[in-house]
Amino acid sequence: MLAAGLAALLSLAAARPAEALPDIYPPADQAAADIAAALQTARAEHRRIIVDFGGNWCTDCHVLDSYMHDPANQPIVDANFVVVHVNIGHMDRNLDIAQRYGVPLRKGVPALAVLDSRGHLIYSQKGGEFEAMRHMQSSDLTQFLARWKPAVRRTQLR
């Protein structure tokens, strides 16, 4: 009896469609406008920009996004960065933006570039460093954020 109940429960669970992950990447044609808006915010607030290349289909991209919002990283992100999600479709959209920032998408996504508050590239992932994010820890992102956040200016210390 218990085995039959368990089998029924398992078949019901298998019959339910998997919950879809939320869309974290906006429509691909929005990328240029989103980067322009991020530049304005970054300049005004003296923050850097993280350009996050990926797709809503990408599990590792969702893991990265969840790590950005965890309690260890969210304050670092909010204080130091403006995050722009750039939708690459199925590796067929916004390739020009990835190329402009030196991000070889063929190495995998998510892939990040870091810009200063004026939009100058200061770092881009070249080797698919976060493409296996599901096998990494939130602390790996914490180290990345600490390395690329802006330096504290003397005027901020007063």
N, C-alpha and C positions, 0 to 999 in steps of 0.2 A: 504494500500500500504506500509506504513511504517512498519507495523507488518510483512508483507510478506518478506520485505527486511531484516529485523532484523532476522527473522527465517532462511532465506537463509544464512546470514552471520554466524549465530551460527552453522548451520549444516556443513558449510565449515570448520569452525574452529575445530569442533569436528572430522571431517574426516581427518584432517592433523595429522600425527604422532607426538607425543610429541618429543621435542628436547631431544636428549640423553645428559646426563651429561658427561662432559669430564672425562676420566680416570685419577684419581689422584694416584691410587695404581698401581704400576708396576706388571708385572707377579710375581706370588707367589714364583717361584723358584729363584728369584733375591734377596730375603730378606737378606740372610747371607752376600752376597757380598756388598749390600748396607750398612749394619751395619758396616762391616769392613772398608769401605771407609769413613763412617761418623766418625768412631773412629780416623782415621788418620787426618781428617780435624779438629776434635774437639781438638785433642792433639796439633796440630800445631797452632791453633787459640785461644786456651784457652776458648773454648765454651763447653756447655753441649749438650747432645743429647736428643731430644724428639723422642721416638719411638711411632709412631701413628699406632695402629692396627685398620684395618677396611677393607671395600670392596667398590668397585666402585658402587655397587647396593645400598649402604647405604646413605640415604638422610642426616642423621645427620652428617655423615662423610664429606659430601660436605659442609655442613654449617660450620663445624669446620674449614675446609680448607679455606673457604671464610673469616672467621673471622681472620685466621692467616695472611691473605693478606690485611686486611683492614688497613687504615692509622694509626690507634691507635696501632695496634699490629705488623705490618710488621717490623718497626725499632727495636722493642724489640726482635723479632725472629731473624732477621738478625745479630744483635750485640751479641746475647747471646747463640744461639742454632743452631744446625744442625738438621734438621728434616728428619726422615726416615719414609716413608710410608711402612708398612708391610701389604701385601695383605693376608687376612685370608680366601679367597675364600668365600664359603658359610658356614663359621664356621668349615671348614674341612682342612685348610692349615695353615702351620706355627704355629700350636698349641704348638709345642715344644719351640718355641721362646717366645710365650706368657707365657708359664709355667716358663721358665727360668727367666723371669722378673716379675713374680708374678702377672700377669694380668689374672683374671678369665673372659674369653671371654663370658661365659654364662650370665654374668651380662649386656652384651650389648656392642656395639661399636658406636662411636669411643671410644677407650680406650688408655690411654697414660701411658708410662713409661718414667722416666727421668734418664739419666745416666750422671755421671761426665765425664770429658775429658779422663779418663782412662778406661771407660766402666763399672764402678761400679754402680750398681743400687742405686739411692738415693730416688726414689719415684715410686710407681706404683698405678694406680687407682684400688681399690678393689671393689667398689660398683657401677660401672656403672655411675660415676659422669657426664660424657658428653654424655651418650647414648640418652638423650633427648635434644640434642644441638639445635634443631629447636625451642625449647621453651625457650632458654636461650639468653642472650645478649652477644655481643662482649666483653663487660666489664667483664663478667665472665671469659673469656679467658685471658683478660688483667691481672686480679688478679692472675690467675694461673701462668702466665709467670713471673710476678713480684716476686711471692713467690719462684719460682724455678730457676731463673736466677742466674748465679754465682755471688758471692760477689766481689765487686771491691777490687782488690789487691792494696797494698800501692805503688808498682812500677808503676801501671797504673795511679796513681794520680799525679805523678811527671811530 
